[in-house]
Amino acid sequence: MINLPPPRPDTQRVIVHDDIVLLERSTGIVLDVLRDVLTL
């Protein structure tokens, strides 16, 4: 398991396939993508 700091209050993380995507809540704009994080 990975340890990430909590997201800022105006963002949210979502899991898409094996990636973790950081989104801006108000606009839905993708701020960052951590690729293949959940691949075993």
Secondary structure, DSSP 8 states (H G I E B T S, - for coil): --------TTEEEEEETTEEEEEETTT--EEEEETTTT--
